[in-house]
């Protein structure tokens, strides 16, 4: 078992908890820099929940890698793919129609 990887997974889970409730949007990079007009175009709750889901999936992948259920190379590849897909989905899902 690799303790640093497991600690990172726990940290991601702790960070995702307030995001599920729509709190902590100030932790999202770039969201605070938007103007008020641009913030109205984004559904903050959906953005926070999508980020929380992405963080939780990444944490699960890290936990599987820490317990050697999947190899460390697969852990890195799956983690990067999850973060890329999470970023794309966050941009698509959070827009107000």
PyMOL commands that set and color helices and strands:
alter all, ss='L'
color gray80, all
select helices_A, chain A and resi 3-20+25-27+36-40+44-66+72-93
alter helices_A, ss='H'
color red, helices_A
deselect
rebuild
show_as cartoon
